[in-house]
Each structure stands twice: as structure tokens, then as C-alpha cells.
């Protein structure tokens, strides 16, 4: 044969060999079974019942883990998908043999009885370590028959006094679980679970029902003012504190100003206004408590834009002559300051007060003290950084809006605002011809001056404002 032909034939054989390996692969090494052990949850079963047989094959990586079963005596039952079903009573031997290695097998022996009586019952309150419950409380009773493989675990349930509570089927376990609901203010009741097949076997549990303590009063903490979008603890308290009636019905009026969360806290909305919150006992509608809260905007002042120092202030005018400022802690600020004067240039009659910024700094001032004949005061707030540098806000003007003399107070003329709250326009009633109207925010800053009875307030921010006409003062809310 020519050498060239031999070379071509050799190349063809190599190609076919590579193709065969690529398609079929190289035969893997077989791992033989070396041991079989049989397990089951029961070694005693009732006639007609079944039990799972679990073959444990060694080693774990055996290539063929299939087994075949033999039952002795052969009429004792059948096995399929590793489940044995008994047919006759007696001792049954189940043998599992490896299909790949018939020399390896495992044996399990169990006993089939015509009847397996209940020997005992374990009765507990589900997910509870106490048998003390409250009035109108529901608990789950769980009864477990022993041995657990008894085919007849049917139970009857008994209650010592139906006037103290009631039993009902719980969940899908119609036999072993019951719901007990107390329906009295106090007492002791005994619940019994008894075997139907063996009535001499039973178990009891004694349930004590707490004394019922009626509610006699409710208390809500008093508030003057909170900021918008703030969570407020209402300080709800019961009288007595250990009352059995702690279910509360909450009302918030107007409802668009906030709501009560699941922890009995008031969550203020984004709209300022006056809100009335009432807590009413669900079991006694005559027992209630009410608190009234004024929701105000939080004003932010830029102390120094280059330094980006910001102070949040809450401005409160209690009687028209007082001002309270609460400054929240801001990173980089160690001290907050407040200064005011009758001089808008702060060159004379300047009063300055400072305090540490942690955790928050509140300053209250009476503008009556130190004020001369002028009704106007000018003020600034400041922040001191870690280097001792003080940055002041722009100057704000405060005007007393409720400083009324005895003669003025005797005047019965009233100033009324409609609508209140308002959105775009408000109407002022009680004006004299060409009488000046001044509108201030709660910091005392003059926002608007006019002589018309119909005022355009579209440019005002949402909040509470004070209207001053001559010696008369009124409030309105801008929505």
C-alpha cells in the first residue's frame, strides 16, 4: 500500500475517534453501592395504614441508587414509591436490595397491629406559656394524642362552664385544635380533651380569666403649637392605667390637617391650621379627651450663603408682644444667638442673647421690656461656628399687634375675616372708610398694607397671619 494512502487512512481514523468522543463522551467510572440502611418514622403501624420507608445508600455518589423491595410474609402488605401499606397484622420484614449490586441489601422490621389505642393526651395553649387570659380574649388549645401513630385520635371536647366562654373549631385541624373565647369579666374554667376510642384517657387545662377593669377616664396632653409634617406624641393615658378597655376611636377635625398613626401619635400634614383631636373610648362613648393643636410652618433663615449655615426657627407670638424661637441643631454650629433693637442699623439699644446649640436652643423674648415709644423692633438670628465666627441673618421687623389701651378695648367694633381659612382672596368686615389694614406673619413681619376690604392673598405662603385694623386684631389662615 502506498504511504500516502496509509497516511490518509490514519488521519480518518483519528477524526472518527475524536468525533465519537465529542458526541458520546468518555465512559465515566462506575461507583458501586456498598451499603443500604432503611429508616422509617414508625416501627408500629395500624392495620390499613401506611408508613414511609427511607433507604440510605452508601456511598452518597453511587452511580445507580435504585433498590428493589421484598416483603416477608409476602401477603403482609405492598410497597410502592418507598411507601409501605399494611394488609395483615403481624411482624413484617422489608428488604431493600441494590439493583446494580444485588449482594448489598438492608432490612427494616415493623409490627402491624389491628388497633393502637391512645395512651395519653398532651393539651396546651398554643404559643403561650401562661393559662391566664383577659376578658373577651381568644386562645388556641392544641391537643396531641400519644402515641402519634394511633389511627384513632378522635377527641371530644368539654367545657366546665359555658357561661365563662365558648369553644369553636380552629384552623383546618378540626380534631386536635379548638379556639376558646372568654365571655365573662372574671372566673376559672376547665377545658377537657377526651379520647373517643379510649374514654378513660383525657387531659384537662385550667384557664383563669383576668378581672375585668372598666375604663373611667382618658387624658390627652395639652399642646400650643407643632410644626407641619411633624410626628407628635399625644401622651394618651388611661384611668385606671390597667383598664381592660383600651380600644380608642380617634377623630381629627379638620381631617385634612393630619391623622393618628398606629402608635397613637399625631402626624401633622403640610397645611397649617387649628386641629382638634379627640380620643373616645370604644366601650364607653361618654369617656373622651380632646386637645387642640395649632400647626405652623417652619421658617428657614440663611445665615450666610457662602458658609451654607442654616437655622430652622419656630416663631410663636403668644400675646402679640412675645416671640419664641426654637433653633434646631445644624452641623458645624456650636452656638445660636438672637439680637434685637429699636434701631434698624443695630447701632443703639441692642440686646444680644446666645446659647449652646445642643440639642436645640429655645429663646423667649418680651418686646415690651426695653422698647421705647416705637412700636417696631428689629431682630436677627445668628449662628456661631467652631472657629468663633458669627453669621447673622437678614434683619426682620417685629410690630406689636395686640398692644391695646383700656380706651381702645372698650370699643365694641369687631373685625371679621371671610372666608377663614382663605386661599386667594379674603373679605374684611367692620372697616371704616379708607381705614388702613396691616397683615403680619407670626414673627411680626409686615406682609401687606391696604385700604380695600377685599384683599388679594395669593402671594402669601401657607400659614397663620395676623390682621390689624386700628386697635383691632384678628387672625386668619392662608391655605
WONORPE-V271016 format. One record per backbone hydrogen bond with DSSP energy under -0.5 kcal/mol. NH is the residue of the N-H (numbers start at 0). CO is the residue of the C=O. If there is no record, write none. Layout:
BEGIN
[[NH	CO] [NH	CO]]
END
This chain:
BEGIN
[[5	1] [6	2] [7	3] [8	4] [9	5] [10	6] [11	7] [12	8] [13	9] [14	10] [15	11] [16	12] [17	13] [18	14] [19	15] [20	16] [21	17] [22	18] [23	19] [24	19] [24	20] [31	29] [33	57] [34	57] [36	55] [38	53] [44	110] [46	112] [48	45] [50	83] [52	81] [53	38] [54	52] [55	36] [56	54] [57	34] [61	58] [62	30] [63	30] [64	62] [67	96] [69	94] [71	92] [75	72] [76	73] [77	84] [79	82] [82	79] [83	50] [84	77] [85	48] [86	75] [87	75] [89	111] [91	109] [92	71] [93	91] [93	107] [94	69] [94	92] [95	105] [96	67] [97	103] [98	65] [103	100] [105	95] [107	93] [109	91] [110	42] [111	89] [112	44] [112	110] [116	114] [118	145] [119	145] [121	143] [122	120] [123	141] [125	123] [125	139] [127	124] [132	130] [132	207] [136	133] [138	179] [140	138] [140	177] [141	123] [142	175] [143	121] [144	142] [145	119] [149	146] [152	150] [155	193] [157	191] [159	189] [163	160] [164	160] [165	180] [167	178] [169	176] [172	169] [173	171] [176	172] [177	140] [178	167] [179	138] [180	165] [181	136] [182	163] [186	208] [188	206] [190	204] [191	157] [192	202] [193	155] [194	200] [195	153] [200	197] [201	199] [202	192] [204	190] [206	188] [206	204] [207	130] [208	186] [209	132] [209	207] [213	211] [215	238] [216	238] [218	236] [220	233] [225	293] [227	295] [228	268] [229	226] [231	265] [233	231] [233	263] [236	218] [238	216] [242	239] [243	212] [244	212] [245	243] [248	279] [249	247] [250	277] [252	275] [256	253] [257	254] [258	266] [260	264] [263	260] [265	231] [266	258] [266	264] [267	229] [267	265] [268	256] [272	294] [274	272] [274	292] [275	252] [276	274] [276	290] [277	250] [278	288] [279	248] [279	277] [280	283] [280	286] [281	246] [286	283] [287	285] [288	278] [290	276] [292	274] [293	223] [294	272] [294	292] [295	225] [295	293] [298	296] [298	312] [300	310] [302	300] [302	308] [303	308] [306	303] [307	303] [308	303] [309	307] [310	300] [312	298] [312	310] [313	325] [314	312] [315	313] [315	323] [317	315] [322	364] [323	315] [324	362] [325	313] [326	324] [326	360] [327	311] [327	325] [328	358] [332	329] [333	331] [333	383] [334	383] [335	354] [336	381] [337	352] [338	379] [339	350] [340	377] [342	347] [343	341] [345	342] [350	339] [352	337] [354	335] [356	333] [360	326] [361	359] [362	324] [364	322] [366	320] [366	364] [370	367] [376	397] [377	340] [378	395] [379	338] [381	336] [382	390] [383	334] [384	388] [385	331] [387	384] [390	382] [392	380] [395	378] [397	376] [398	443] [399	374] [400	319] [403	401] [408	404] [409	405] [410	407] [415	413] [415	428] [417	426] [420	476] [421	476] [425	454] [426	417] [427	452] [428	415] [428	426] [434	431] [436	449] [437	467] [438	447] [439	465] [440	444] [441	463] [443	440] [446	438] [447	438] [449	436] [454	425] [454	452] [456	423] [456	454] [457	423] [459	456] [462	477] [464	475] [465	439] [466	473] [467	437] [468	471] [469	435] [471	468] [473	466] [475	464] [477	462] [478	421] [478	476]]
END
